[in-house]
Structure formats: structure tokens, C-alpha cells
Amino acid sequence: PGAAQHSGPAGMQPGAPMNQHGMPPGGPQPMGQQGQQMFQENVDLSIQVPRRLMRTTVGKIPTTASMATSAKVAMGAVIRPMGPPAADEDDVDVVQPGAAGIVRCKRCRTYINAFVTWLENGRRWRCNICAQLNETPSAYFCHLDEEGRRRDRLNRPELSKGCVEFVAPSEYMVRPPQPPSYFFVIDVSATAARSGALKSVAAAIKNSLDDLPGGTRTQIGFITYDNGVHYYSLKSGLSNPQMMVVGDLKELFVPAPDDLLVNLQDSRDVVEGFLDNLPDMFSKNTVAQSCLGPALKAAFTVTKHIGGKMCVFQSVLPTLGDGALKPRENVRVMGTPEESKLLRPSMNWYKDTAVEFSRAQISVDMFLFPYAYIDVAALAMLPKLTAGSLHTYVAFDPATDGPRLESELSKGLTMNTAFEAVMRIRCTKGMRISNFYGNFFIRGTDLLALPNCNSDSVFGFDLVHDEQTVNSSVVTIQSALLYTSSAGERRIRVLTQALPTTPLSSELMASIDTEAMCNLLSKQAIEMTLKQNLDTARQRLQQTCVDIIKCAKAGDKRTVSGYTAPPPPGGGG
């Protein structure tokens, strides 16, 4: 079997005769492969997903699982679904579905794309993921040209581009699109006030107000906490925000719930007044403790009906109420296999809370300002499972760290963000997605729940053989991100990438994208560190690099009468 041809099915030349099915006379042309049929797909491999959105580690897929195993190459991809276009790039084409709706495979639910095969002069199409034959809706029908391609493909972005965005109809909504919501949970203990972190946080939030996505729909709210939880009524018309303190952490309740999350435009003056006064309100605070857990519960109660982004600012180890942590740093285990235990959470409270947040469409961005041990491993579960981000400023210095905090917080609040998102990745039968990397919560087996997905959100996945042989000359990967835009529109961003298969290890090696490969190997090593230990991950990285170089030097193996012939002089590709 050879690589996929651009010209037509089965490697035929342009203009070769075809029957009414858009295929060469006699039907699809199988290619011999160990007694199995291997179909040459009629696809245009010049159609690519922009590199800013998806990069695969290899440009060609091994035809057999044994070849993939011997090559030792990490197959997979790195996806940045909301990556912004460069100055010289076009933005993603937006498709408004017509009377036929969004055309999808009836078996595997793959979205119509540029790499499906059209049959019976366009009346049916074969899914390039599961090979199911589907009827073409009459409202979507178009005749084929002499090469078996639709005549209108260049007028339809979904049939001529690697990336499109569908405007989703109502059946893709669980509830009406919610307005963008921003809720700030701020540690005001003595450490936070004295370090200057509180002042920088207030300034950064105030400077970002004009640029928050959502326009007139944007919602905002605040909670502060030390050894108690402080709520703020920001109702429009108030001259100053009303502060309400709940000190009983066991019988926590939410006073005046309707006024704690308000429309930013209506309450702008009250919000700005609150942020101006916040550093002075707690400048003389002597409480050294922190009740992060109860504060998170309170914030969840206020925002669970709407979801959105929650920014948490923490300066000390939380020691009060739910989620209280104990110091467990142990310098004696540093550099030993036991060290990895310190990199894993010591309790499940933050993990369980994060799952609850994810189900309510709340994403947590966490900003830590530790002057002493703070147990990042436990706290990090919140952004990890809610598709958020984690920022750490050790021994915060306002002069040097203040500008960085303001820049990173402002960027996180104002960048293009997809709300209430879910993402699923599919691939051609014979291959499967085996692992996912990044910040998300997996629902079921393969649905990535992403309460927020912004232009910095990056995900990786491994691609492995599910069968010994891939029976197609092309493997397709399709990711679909269903989300709500900041303007309140439900959309589906679909990336579809086709990769030719190859029986030659030299072609596989020549197709490696080194940057994407290094990125994916690093993600794998981090996972291995957390599951096993640092040494094992380091050795695995080294061994993988050595194995890839060995395979590249060995070249292509030729089989003669059941024996593997030696490589030709000079090695291979």
C-alpha cells in the first residue's frame, strides 16, 4: 500500500473514468494487505487544520500496530481549539446550517467534513471515521464532478477547510446560553494584606473591568475570607457595598443571595468603590488563618445557577473548616522515589469539590502567594478538573511580581473564552484515542468537560492502533468543541485532520513534528511522574529518545521468505 493520492481513488490519474458512484469502474479499488482489503481514499491532503489549532506528532500513520510498536514513536496530537489567528491568518469560517441542519454520521456522530467519500452521484456519503453509509439530506444534495467530489465543495467551508465553526441549533443546548460570570474569592488574611498581594489583586481586577467579555450581560461578584467568610452586596444604587460576615464555618449560610452576583454595568460604581477600598479594609488584619473550603462552598452556592469563571487568591495553607490541610513537606524524601507522594494530593476534598464545580459549569483559576508550605498538589485539583489555570508567586514582591500578576490576571479575564464547553475527539476505525492530557474532567469515557476553554487552553492525546492493521490509506482525526461564546451564541468548532498511512518506517520518521513530539512526550512524563516517580519518568523519556534514533538509523525492514533481510548499505531514512 502506498500513501494516499490527491488525484483520485486507488491512485488513479486525474480524469480516469469513473462510474455513477463516483468511483473507478468496478467500484472502490481494494489494495492487497495481508489478505485484507485496503481502500485508497479520494481525499485532498492539502486541506490542513491550521497549526495554531492542532499539531500531530507525525504526518503519517504506520499501517500496522507492530510497525508502530517497533518505531517507538509517540503518536498523538496537541490541540489548542481556541487558538487566536496570527496577523496574516484568517479566522475560522462560520457555517450557518441550512434546512438540512448539521449533517452528521448516523452511527458515530462524526460531523460532515472535507474527507468523507461521496457515492451514488452524491446521494450517499461514507463516513471517514466508522465507514457507515449515510443518506445525503435532500436539502444538502449536490452532484459530483468527474473526480467524485462535490461540485459545490469550494462554496462550503465544511467541505473544503480543515477547521469550521457551526452555529448550533437549539437541540445542542441543555439550557439557554448564560451571561459570562466572574466571581472572585479573595484571601484577606494578615499575610495577604502585608505582602501587597491584596493591593495588586484589587488593581488588576479594576483595570480589567472595561475588557471583560459579555458587554452589557456580564455578571460579577466577590467574597473575601480569613477565619470567617465575608459577603458583599453590590446592588446598584448603593453608595457603598454592604459587607456581611458569617463566622460559623459549620453552619454556613448565604445572606442576600440575589445581590451577591450582579450585573457589572448596573453596579459599576459600587464595584469600583469596593475594589478601591479593599486593600485598606484589611490593611490592619491580624488573622493569620484561612478558611478556603467554606469560602469555596459559599461561592459555589452563589454561582452554581449560572456557572462562569471563579478566580481564587490564596496566601497561606488553609487550616479551618472543610478542606483544611496539614503541612506534609518532608525534605528527607526529596530526590527519593517517595518524593512523588508529595506531588499527589493528600485528600480527596478538593478533587470532589472540583467535580461538583465542573458539573455546575464553574471554572477555577487559582493564584497562590506562598511564603511557606501551601500544598499546591492538593489545591491544584481545583483548576485541573475545572479546566482552569494555576499561577504561583512564591514570596510575592509587589515591585517585581505585581506587574506579572496584573498582566496574567488581566489576560486570563479578558481573553477570548468559550463557556459551558464540551469536547470529543474521534478517529478512524482501526485506531483509537488512548489518553488525554490537560485540565479537564472526563464524563463517561471520552467527553472532556470544559466549563471554560480560552485561547491558552491546550490539550494532548495519544493515538494508538486498535487493530493490527489499518484498512484505509488515510486516518482521520476529528475534534469537536461545543461551547457558548461570550456573545451568548452556541457554536461547534470542528477540526478535521487527515493523515496518510505508510508501511515504511523511513517515511514515518521523516514525518515527525519534533516540537509536537517533545510537547506530547513531556505531557506523558508528567503523568508518569504523578503515577509512579520522577526517576521512572526521566528514564522513560531518555529511553524513548534512544529508541527513536535507533529505529531511524535501522531504516526500512524488508521481509524475504519469512526472514527479515538486513538493511541496505548506509542504513535507511
Beta strands, then each sheet from edge to edge (+ up, - down):
strand 1: 30-33
strand 2: 36-39
strand 3: 54-56
strand 4: 61-62
strand 5: 76-79
strand 6: 93-95
strand 7: 117-119
strand 8: 124-126
strand 9: 133-135
strand 10: 163-167
strand 11: 181-187
strand 12: 219-225
strand 13: 229-233
strand 14: 242-246
strand 15: 262-263
strand 16: 308-314
strand 17: 362-368
strand 18: 390-392
strand 19: 417-427
strand 20: 431-437
strand 21: 441-443
strand 22: 447-454
strand 23: 459-465
strand 24: 474-484
strand 25: 490-502
strand 26: 558-560
strand 27: 563-565
sheet 1: 1+ 2-
sheet 2: 3+ 5- 23+ 20-
sheet 3: 4+ 25+ 10- 6-
sheet 4: 4+ 25+ 24- 19+ 22- 21+
sheet 5: 7+ 8- 9+
sheet 6: 14+ 13- 12+ 11+ 16+ 17+ 18+
sheet 7: 14+ 13- 12+ 15-
sheet 8: 26+ 27-
end
